[in-house]
Amino acid sequence: MKRSNWQELIWAAVITLLAAFWPMLANGYWLGIGVDVMMYVALATSWVLFSGPTHYISLASAAFFGVGGFIVGTGMSDYGTSFWSMLALSAVVGAILAALIGLATLRLSGVYFVIFTLGLAEMIRNLVSWVQNNFLGSRGLYVLTDFSDKHLFWMLLVTSCSIYLVGWIISRSRLGFAMRIIGGNETVARHVGINTSMAKVILFTTTGLFGAIVGAIIAPRWSYIEPNQVFSPQLSFFVVIMALLGGSGRLWGPVVGVIPFLLIWNWVDANFPNQSILVLGLAFLLIVYALPNGFVGRIEDLHNKMRRHS
């Protein structure tokens, strides 16, 4: 994740202002697409906060997302608590979970870290299912609110803006500078006195916090929360592919990746439902080999070449 400048922040504010009008202009179908887009923009941007500078491929998005949705479902369905209090609790639990996981696993790297984070969501999903079956006596939770897709869109838009602003501040701070050194060479970072473990845990905790918030916000849209739904491994792969497609080197890269991928995926899933997982795998391989730096990286490379030849 490169150091962000003021111009990027201004452009982000302009795009946010324009996006805020979408619920008032779109019909039901396109509003639903907009909610999906905002959900994945928030998740992919929070993923870039950690994985962008460190180059760690995290597949833990579904774990934090699912925890947020499950907490809202449990609190509202079983205990009658308010959505807002459960939203706050989701953020706290997501941050604590991410911090504990980070302290235990961020010394891992490469494929070992990827495997662990992939297994994390599955472990939590099975644990939640076991608790429900043995103690709660149900396999699902009802989340009934007065929120429409318009409200959810605006809440996700605010969340996405908050994630971007936090990332923008971090990129210009000593922590952001430290993370860029860690991403370049972690051994060198340790030798120059950077507490690499603490820096990684802080960013991973931030990712967990926002991931849980997104899961909590989207829970009312589904109404019925079931572990296999909120802890779906597919969500983690979607987040990674969208972030890499747009470009993880910039905070705004995920926006470039989310919109085209989601539109294409919806078309593929509707017309070739039996081959959708195959298409997902092929898309991942294509992005890794053809667009290693994403659309944003390719555009920046072309721009730099044009400047050198001018």
Secondary structure per residue as TSV (DSSP state, phi and psi in degrees):
chain	resnum	aa	ss	phi	psi
A	1	M	-	360.0	114.2
A	2	K	-	-77.2	162.5
A	3	R	-	-66.6	125.4
A	4	S	-	-85.4	149.2
A	5	N	-	-112.7	175.5
A	6	W	H	-66.1	-32.6
A	7	Q	H	-62.1	-40.2
A	8	E	H	-63.7	-38.3
A	9	L	H	-65.4	-39.4
A	10	I	H	-65.6	-44.5
A	11	W	H	-62.3	-38.6
A	12	A	H	-62.7	-39.4
A	13	A	H	-65.7	-40.3
A	14	V	H	-64.7	-45.7
A	15	I	H	-63.9	-38.7
A	16	T	H	-62.6	-43.4
A	17	L	H	-61.6	-42.8
A	18	L	H	-66.9	-40.8
A	19	A	H	-64.8	-29.5
A	20	A	T	-62.7	-21.9
A	21	F	T	-85.7	-9.0
A	22	W	H	-56.1	-46.1
A	23	P	H	-60.8	-24.4
A	24	M	H	-86.9	-11.6
A	25	L	H	-109.9	-28.5
A	26	A	S	-88.0	151.1
A	27	N	-	-80.9	-176.5
A	28	G	H	-58.4	-43.9
A	29	Y	H	-64.8	-50.1
A	30	W	H	-72.6	-25.1
A	31	L	H	-67.3	-40.2
A	32	G	H	-62.0	-41.1
A	33	I	H	-61.3	-40.1
A	34	G	H	-61.8	-39.6
A	35	V	H	-63.7	-43.3
A	36	D	H	-60.7	-43.6
A	37	V	H	-60.5	-47.6
A	38	M	H	-65.3	-36.2
A	39	M	H	-61.1	-47.5
A	40	Y	H	-75.0	-29.8
A	41	V	H	-61.5	-45.0
A	42	A	H	-63.2	-46.6
A	43	L	H	-66.5	-43.9
A	44	A	H	-69.2	-36.3
A	45	T	H	-68.1	-39.8
A	46	S	H	-66.7	-33.0
A	47	W	H	-64.0	-41.5
A	48	V	H	-65.3	-30.1
A	49	L	H	-52.6	-43.2
A	50	F	H	-95.4	-52.2
A	51	S	H	-75.7	-24.8
A	52	G	H	-59.2	-58.6
A	53	P	H	-76.0	-30.8
A	54	T	H	-87.8	-21.8
A	55	H	-	65.6	20.7
A	56	Y	-	-85.1	127.6
A	57	I	-	-88.8	105.2
A	58	S	-	-97.7	130.0
A	59	L	-	-111.9	31.5
A	60	A	-	-94.9	2.8
A	61	S	H	-56.2	-41.9
A	62	A	H	-64.8	-31.3
A	63	A	H	-64.7	-49.7
A	64	F	H	-70.1	-41.9
A	65	F	H	-58.6	-46.5
A	66	G	H	-65.6	-38.1
A	67	V	H	-61.0	-43.1
A	68	G	H	-62.0	-46.2
A	69	G	H	-64.9	-39.9
A	70	F	H	-69.0	-37.9
A	71	I	H	-64.5	-44.7
A	72	V	H	-61.8	-44.6
A	73	G	H	-62.7	-44.4
A	74	T	H	-66.0	-46.7
A	75	G	H	-63.5	-43.7
A	76	M	H	-79.9	-36.6
A	77	S	H	-80.5	-42.8
A	78	D	H	-96.3	-25.8
A	79	Y	S	-122.0	-4.4
A	80	G	-	67.3	23.8
A	81	T	-	-80.4	164.5
A	82	S	-	-77.0	156.2
A	83	F	H	-61.4	-42.0
A	84	W	H	-67.1	-38.0
A	85	S	H	-67.8	-37.0
A	86	M	H	-70.8	-31.6
A	87	L	H	-62.7	-45.2
A	88	A	H	-63.9	-42.4
A	89	L	H	-64.2	-37.5
A	90	S	H	-59.9	-43.0
A	91	A	H	-61.9	-43.7
A	92	V	H	-64.6	-48.0
A	93	V	H	-64.9	-40.8
A	94	G	H	-61.1	-41.4
A	95	A	H	-66.8	-43.9
A	96	I	H	-63.8	-44.8
A	97	L	H	-60.2	-45.1
A	98	A	H	-64.5	-39.7
A	99	A	H	-63.6	-44.2
A	100	L	H	-64.5	-43.4
A	101	I	H	-64.5	-42.2
A	102	G	H	-62.1	-44.5
A	103	L	H	-61.8	-32.6
A	104	A	H	-86.7	-26.9
A	105	T	H	-124.8	-13.1
A	106	L	T	-73.6	-0.4
A	107	R	T	-80.1	-15.3
A	108	L	-	-74.9	159.1
A	109	S	-	-149.8	169.8
A	110	G	T	62.2	-140.0
A	111	V	H	-65.6	-27.3
A	112	Y	H	-65.7	-41.4
A	113	F	H	-67.6	-40.1
A	114	V	H	-61.0	-46.9
A	115	I	H	-62.7	-42.2
A	116	F	H	-63.8	-46.1
A	117	T	H	-67.4	-31.6
A	118	L	H	-66.3	-41.5
A	119	G	H	-72.5	-21.2
A	120	L	H	-60.9	-49.7
A	121	A	H	-62.0	-39.3
A	122	E	H	-65.4	-40.1
A	123	M	H	-63.3	-45.8
A	124	I	H	-66.9	-39.4
A	125	R	H	-59.8	-45.8
A	126	N	H	-67.8	-35.7
A	127	L	H	-65.5	-44.0
A	128	V	H	-63.3	-43.2
A	129	S	H	-61.6	-40.7
A	130	W	H	-64.5	-43.1
A	131	V	H	-63.3	-44.0
A	132	Q	I	-62.8	-44.6
A	133	N	I	-68.5	-33.2
A	134	N	I	-98.9	-21.8
A	135	F	I	-125.2	-32.3
A	136	L	I	-98.1	-18.2
A	137	G	-	70.8	19.4
A	138	S	-	-149.3	159.2
A	139	R	S	-104.6	-1.5
A	140	G	-	-148.8	164.0
A	141	L	E	-130.8	141.0
A	142	Y	E	-98.4	132.2
A	143	V	-	-121.0	100.5
A	144	L	-	-111.3	115.4
A	145	T	-	-135.4	176.1
A	146	D	S	-93.6	7.4
A	147	F	-	-73.1	134.1
A	148	S	-	-100.1	177.0
A	149	D	H	-61.0	-29.6
A	150	K	H	-61.6	-47.3
A	151	H	H	-63.0	-42.4
A	152	L	H	-65.3	-38.7
A	153	F	H	-60.2	-47.9
A	154	W	H	-66.5	-37.7
A	155	M	H	-64.8	-41.1
A	156	L	H	-69.3	-33.9
A	157	L	H	-64.2	-44.7
A	158	V	H	-62.1	-41.3
A	159	T	H	-63.2	-44.5
A	160	S	H	-61.0	-42.3
A	161	C	H	-63.3	-40.3
A	162	S	H	-63.5	-42.6
A	163	I	H	-62.5	-45.0
A	164	Y	H	-62.2	-44.2
A	165	L	H	-64.1	-42.5
A	166	V	H	-61.1	-45.0
A	167	G	H	-63.4	-38.8
A	168	W	H	-62.8	-43.7
A	169	I	H	-65.0	-44.6
A	170	I	H	-62.1	-41.4
A	171	S	H	-62.4	-23.7
A	172	R	T	-101.1	5.8
A	173	S	S	-103.1	176.3
A	174	R	H	-64.6	-33.5
A	175	L	H	-63.2	-43.5
A	176	G	H	-63.2	-40.9
A	177	F	H	-61.9	-43.2
A	178	A	H	-62.5	-40.8
A	179	M	H	-67.2	-33.7
A	180	R	H	-67.9	-35.8
A	181	I	H	-67.6	-41.8
A	182	I	H	-60.7	-42.7
A	183	G	H	-64.8	-33.0
A	184	G	H	-73.0	-47.8
A	185	N	-	-163.8	105.5
A	186	E	H	-66.1	-33.2
A	187	T	H	-64.2	-44.1
A	188	V	H	-62.0	-41.1
A	189	A	H	-59.1	-42.3
A	190	R	H	-66.0	-37.8
A	191	H	H	-68.5	-27.5
A	192	V	T	-90.2	7.4
A	193	G	T	97.4	9.4
A	194	I	-	-80.5	131.7
A	195	N	-	-79.1	86.3
A	196	T	H	-63.8	-38.1
A	197	S	H	-63.1	-46.7
A	198	M	H	-65.5	-41.7
A	199	A	H	-61.5	-43.7
A	200	K	H	-67.3	-39.2
A	201	V	H	-64.4	-40.3
A	202	I	H	-60.5	-47.0
A	203	L	H	-69.8	-38.1
A	204	F	H	-65.6	-36.7
A	205	T	H	-63.5	-41.4
A	206	T	H	-61.4	-41.5
A	207	T	H	-62.1	-43.7
A	208	G	H	-63.8	-40.0
A	209	L	H	-60.3	-50.6
A	210	F	H	-70.9	-34.4
A	211	G	H	-61.2	-41.3
A	212	A	H	-67.6	-37.1
A	213	I	H	-62.1	-44.2
A	214	V	H	-62.5	-43.0
A	215	G	H	-61.5	-38.5
A	216	A	H	-67.7	-40.0
A	217	I	H	-66.8	-38.5
A	218	I	H	-79.9	-14.6
A	219	A	H	-55.9	-44.3
A	220	P	H	-61.8	-24.0
A	221	R	H	-69.0	-34.7
A	222	W	H	-84.8	-22.0
A	223	S	S	66.8	-47.3
A	224	Y	E	-114.6	116.7
A	225	I	E	-101.0	125.4
A	226	E	-	-132.5	137.7
A	227	P	H	-51.7	-42.9
A	228	N	H	-63.6	-21.3
A	229	Q	H	-82.8	-51.3
A	230	V	H	-81.7	-20.8
A	231	F	T	-105.6	28.0
A	232	S	-	-65.1	125.5
A	233	P	H	-60.2	-27.8
A	234	Q	H	-58.0	-35.5
A	235	L	H	-61.4	-43.1
A	236	S	H	-61.6	-42.7
A	237	F	H	-67.1	-38.9
A	238	F	H	-57.3	-47.3
A	239	V	H	-60.3	-45.6
A	240	V	H	-63.9	-46.6
A	241	I	H	-63.1	-43.6
A	242	M	H	-63.9	-42.4
A	243	A	H	-65.6	-43.7
A	244	L	H	-69.3	-36.2
A	245	L	H	-63.0	-44.1
A	246	G	H	-73.3	-40.9
A	247	G	-	124.4	115.1
A	248	S	T	-84.6	-0.4
A	249	G	T	-79.5	-14.9
A	250	R	S	-127.0	146.0
A	251	L	T	-62.6	-32.9
A	252	W	T	-88.4	1.0
A	253	G	H	-57.3	-44.4
A	254	P	H	-56.1	-33.0
A	255	V	H	-61.0	-39.3
A	256	V	H	-68.3	-30.7
A	257	G	H	-87.4	-34.3
A	258	V	H	-65.6	-49.7
A	259	I	H	-61.9	-54.2
A	260	P	H	-65.3	-39.4
A	261	F	H	-64.7	-42.9
A	262	L	H	-66.4	-40.0
A	263	L	H	-64.8	-43.6
A	264	I	H	-66.8	-40.6
A	265	W	H	-63.7	-42.2
A	266	N	H	-60.8	-38.5
A	267	W	H	-68.0	-44.3
A	268	V	H	-63.7	-44.0
A	269	D	H	-65.6	-31.9
A	270	A	H	-77.9	-34.0
A	271	N	H	-100.0	-27.1
A	272	F	-	-134.2	62.7
A	273	P	G	-61.4	-31.8
A	274	N	G	-77.6	-16.6
A	275	Q	G	-109.0	8.6
A	276	S	H	-63.8	-39.5
A	277	I	H	-67.4	-38.2
A	278	L	H	-61.0	-43.6
A	279	V	H	-62.3	-38.3
A	280	L	H	-61.7	-44.9
A	281	G	H	-64.3	-42.9
A	282	L	H	-64.3	-37.8
A	283	A	H	-62.5	-41.0
A	284	F	H	-62.8	-46.4
A	285	L	H	-63.8	-41.3
A	286	L	H	-62.8	-42.7
A	287	I	H	-65.4	-44.1
A	288	V	H	-62.0	-41.1
A	289	Y	H	-89.6	-37.6
A	290	A	H	-91.2	-32.3
A	291	L	-	-131.5	66.2
A	292	P	T	-61.0	-26.3
A	293	N	T	-108.0	9.5
A	294	G	H	76.0	179.1
A	295	F	H	-60.4	-41.9
A	296	V	H	-63.5	-43.8
A	297	G	H	-62.8	-40.7
A	298	R	H	-65.1	-42.5
A	299	I	H	-62.2	-43.0
A	300	E	H	-65.5	-38.1
A	301	D	H	-63.2	-44.6
A	302	L	H	-63.8	-39.8
A	303	H	H	-63.9	-42.2
A	304	N	H	-65.8	-38.0
A	305	K	H	-64.5	-41.0
A	306	M	H	-64.6	-37.9
A	307	R	H	-67.7	-37.2
A	308	R	H	-69.5	-31.4
A	309	H	H	-89.2	-7.6
A	310	S	-	-89.6	360.0
